[in-house]
Amino acid sequence: MAPIWRQAIAACDSVIGRLDKTGLAHQRPFVIGLTLAAVAIFIAAPDYRRFQPYAGAPWAAAAIEWKFSHPLQPIPVEEFAKDAQPGDSGVIEHLEKRSYRIAVPFISNALHIGITGALIGQQFASYLFLIFAVLVARRVIPDALCGLLVGLLFATSFIGQWGFNDFVYFDGLAYLAIMLMLWAKPPIIVSLLPSSAPSLMNESR
């Protein structure tokens, strides 16, 4: 009987061979992106019935709603936290940090799309993230199948799934900005994206 590691290698080789035969690796990027997004969503299983920030904490949801209406002003957290539960200290701390994260609220306010529009935008950004992951991989390793495998690696990992599963932090938008930095060639874009990514994220990175 062959060692377990040889069996594992043979199984992986068989799966990769079958994947190659499907021809998916040679499809247009948007088709590959749709497939990878379906994989990511299937694994992450986001609860789209709760498609809003802090669905279980109405007072925190109201604070986020206020921030999107007043993107350049600090959130009066103490006022909203009057209705907080004893175990909501982490939420309170996070809301205090949100006062300094103005990019998403400001853009949403300027475009009049609100929180729901921003959340939909993040879903689309997460789809684009997977597409650009494949494009970057193809540039580094000029092989279509390797590009697909790298995209599949992201789709089955936290970073490729979180943007679909996140209805609070909008980290998926920052992940896309970072991936675009890797993909972009014009120096002006490469120089601007590193400064935009932290402003999109809601924690100090």
C-alpha positions in Angstrom: 0.0 0.0 0.0 1.3 3.4 -1.0 2.3 5.9 1.8 -0.4 8.3 2.8 1.5 11.3 1.4 1.6 9.6 -2.0 -2.1 8.9 -1.9 -2.7 12.6 -1.0 -0.5 13.8 -3.9 -2.3 11.4 -6.3 -5.7 12.6 -5.1 -4.6 16.3 -5.5 -3.2 15.5 -9.0 -6.5 13.9 -10.0 -8.6 16.8 -8.7 -6.4 19.3 -10.5 -6.5 17.3 -13.7 -10.3 17.2 -13.6 -10.4 20.9 -12.9 -8.2 21.6 -15.9 -10.5 19.5 -18.1 -13.5 21.7 -17.2 -11.9 24.5 -19.2 -12.8 27.0 -16.4 -9.2 28.3 -16.2 -9.5 29.6 -19.7 -12.8 31.4 -19.3 -13.1 35.1 -19.1 -12.1 36.6 -15.7 -15.7 37.7 -14.9 -16.9 34.1 -15.4 -14.1 32.7 -13.2 -14.9 35.4 -10.6 -18.6 34.3 -10.5 -17.6 30.7 -9.9 -15.1 31.6 -7.2 -17.7 34.0 -5.6 -20.2 31.1 -5.6 -17.6 28.9 -3.8 -16.8 31.6 -1.3 -20.4 32.3 -0.5 -21.3 28.6 -0.3 -18.5 28.0 2.3 -19.0 31.3 4.3 -22.8 30.9 4.3 -23.5 34.6 5.0 -26.9 35.3 6.6 -28.4 37.7 4.0 -31.5 37.9 6.1 -29.5 40.1 8.5 -28.1 42.3 5.8 -27.4 45.3 8.0 -24.8 46.3 10.6 -25.4 45.1 14.1 -28.7 43.3 13.4 -28.8 42.1 17.0 -28.1 45.5 18.6 -30.5 48.2 17.4 -28.8 50.9 19.4 -25.5 50.2 17.6 -27.2 50.0 14.2 -28.7 53.4 14.9 -25.2 54.7 15.7 -23.9 53.5 12.3 -26.9 55.0 10.6 -26.1 58.3 12.2 -22.4 58.1 11.1 -23.5 57.5 7.5 -25.6 60.6 7.7 -22.9 62.7 9.4 -19.6 61.2 7.9 -17.3 64.0 9.0 -18.5 64.1 12.6 -17.6 61.9 15.5 -20.3 59.5 16.7 -21.8 60.5 20.0 -21.3 57.0 21.3 -22.3 57.7 24.9 -25.7 58.9 23.7 -26.4 55.7 21.7 -24.8 53.4 24.3 -27.4 54.3 26.9 -29.4 51.3 25.5 -26.3 49.0 25.4 -26.3 45.7 27.2 -23.6 44.8 29.8 -21.7 42.7 27.3 -21.6 45.3 24.6 -18.3 46.9 25.7 -16.5 45.7 22.6 -19.2 47.2 20.4 -18.9 50.5 22.2 -15.1 50.5 21.7 -15.5 49.7 18.0 -18.0 52.5 17.5 -15.6 55.0 19.1 -13.0 54.0 16.4 -15.6 54.3 13.7 -15.6 58.1 14.3 -12.2 58.2 12.5 -13.1 56.0 9.6 -14.8 58.3 7.3 -14.1 56.9 3.8 -17.1 54.6 3.4 -19.7 56.8 5.1 -18.5 59.9 3.2 -18.6 58.2 -0.2 -22.0 56.6 0.6 -23.4 60.0 1.7 -22.0 61.7 -1.4 -23.6 59.1 -3.7 -26.8 58.9 -1.6 -26.7 55.1 -1.4 -26.8 54.7 2.3 -25.6 51.7 4.3 -27.5 49.2 2.2 -25.8 50.6 -0.9 -22.4 50.4 0.8 -23.0 46.8 1.8 -24.1 45.9 -1.8 -20.9 47.7 -3.0 -18.8 45.5 -0.7 -20.4 42.4 -2.1 -19.4 43.5 -5.6 -15.9 44.5 -4.3 -15.5 41.0 -2.9 -16.3 39.5 -6.3 -13.8 41.9 -8.0 -11.2 40.9 -5.3 -11.3 37.3 -6.5 -11.0 38.4 -10.1 -8.0 40.5 -9.5 -6.5 37.8 -7.4 -6.6 35.5 -10.5 -5.2 38.3 -12.7 -2.3 39.0 -10.3 -1.5 35.3 -10.1 -1.5 35.0 -13.9 1.0 37.9 -14.0 3.3 36.2 -11.5 2.9 32.7 -12.9 1.9 32.9 -16.6 -0.3 29.8 -16.5 -4.1 29.9 -16.6 -4.6 26.9 -14.4 -2.2 28.2 -11.7 -4.2 31.5 -11.8 -7.4 29.6 -11.2 -5.9 27.6 -8.3 -4.6 30.8 -6.6 -8.1 32.3 -7.0 -9.6 29.1 -5.5 -7.2 29.4 -2.6 -8.5 32.9 -1.8 -12.1 31.8 -2.3 -11.7 29.0 0.2 -9.9 31.2 2.8 -11.0 33.9 5.2 -9.8 36.8 3.2 -11.8 35.8 0.1 -14.9 35.1 2.1 -15.0 37.9 4.7 -16.2 40.6 2.3 -19.3 38.5 1.6 -19.9 37.6 5.2 -19.2 41.1 6.7 -22.1 43.5 7.3 -20.3 45.7 9.8 -16.7 46.5 9.2 -16.5 47.0 5.4 -13.0 45.3 5.3 -13.9 43.8 1.9 -13.4 47.2 0.3 -10.0 47.5 1.9 -9.0 44.0 0.7 -9.9 45.1 -2.8 -7.8 48.2 -2.5 -4.8 46.2 -1.4 -5.3 43.7 -4.3 -5.6 46.6 -6.8 -2.3 47.9 -5.5 -0.7 44.6 -6.4 -2.3 44.6 -9.8 -2.0 48.3 -10.9 0.9 49.5 -13.0 0.5 53.3 -13.1 2.6 54.8 -10.3 -0.1 57.3 -9.3 -2.5 54.4 -8.6 0.1 52.4 -6.7 0.9 55.4 -4.6 -2.7 56.3 -3.7 -4.0 52.9 -2.9 -1.8 52.2 0.2 -3.2 55.3 1.8 -6.8 54.5 0.9 -6.8 51.0 2.3 -6.3 51.9 6.0 -9.0 54.6 5.7 -11.4 51.9 4.5 -10.7 49.5 7.3 -12.1 49.9 10.7 -9.2 48.8 12.9 -5.6 49.9 13.0 -3.6 47.6 10.8 
